[in-house]
């Protein structure tokens, strides 16, 4: 979030990916919020998309789906 502000990028233009309770505030602010498949249900409840878990290349799958 700090980098986005420094670069004058709106948080609505940011994609955030998280896997834990500590990521809820970040994901709640992002334009596109993605949870890893093994994230807690509380996190999954606030995101736009749930990708695969880390053991099944969830980050790579999300990048392919939304960025490539």
C-alpha positions in Angstrom: 0.0 0.0 0.0 2.9 2.3 0.7 4.5 1.7 -2.6 1.2 2.3 -4.4 0.8 5.6 -2.7 4.4 6.6 -3.5 3.8 5.8 -7.1 0.4 7.5 -7.1 -1.4 4.3 -8.0 -5.0 4.0 -6.8 -5.5 1.0 -4.6 -8.4 0.1 -6.9 -5.7 -0.7 -9.5 -3.8 -3.0 -7.2 -3.9 -6.8 -7.2 -3.2 -8.3 -3.8 -2.6 -11.9 -2.9 -2.7 -13.2 0.7 -2.8 -16.3 2.8 -3.3 -15.3 6.4 -5.3 -13.3 8.8 -2.7 -10.5 8.7 -3.6 -9.9 5.0 -7.2 -9.0 5.6 -6.8 -5.3 5.7 -4.6 -5.3 2.6 -7.0 -7.5 0.6 -10.0 -5.4 1.7 -8.3 -2.3 0.2 -7.1 -3.8 -3.1 -9.0 -3.5 -6.4 -8.6 -7.3 -6.9 -8.2 -9.4 -3.8 -7.0 -13.0 -4.2 -6.6 -15.6 -1.4 -4.4 -18.7 -1.6 -6.4 -21.9 -1.5 -5.0 -22.8 1.9 -6.0 -19.5 3.4 -8.4 -19.4 6.4 -12.1 -19.1 5.7 -12.2 -15.6 7.2 -9.8 -14.4 4.6 -11.5 -16.2 1.7 -14.7 -14.4 2.8 -13.3 -10.9 1.9 -11.6 -11.7 -1.5 -12.7 -11.6 -5.1 -11.1 -14.9 -6.1 -9.6 -18.0 -4.4 -6.7 -19.5 -6.3 -5.0 -22.9 -5.7 -3.0 -23.6 -2.6 0.8 -23.0 -2.5 1.6 -26.7 -3.1 -0.3 -26.5 -6.4 1.2 -23.3 -7.7 -1.6 -21.0 -6.7 0.4 -17.8 -7.2 1.4 -18.8 -10.7 -2.2 -19.8 -11.5 -3.5 -16.4 -10.3 -0.8 -14.5 -12.3 -1.7 -16.4 -15.5 -5.4 -15.8 -15.0 -5.2 -12.1 -14.2 -2.0 -10.7 -15.6 -1.0 -12.7 -18.7 
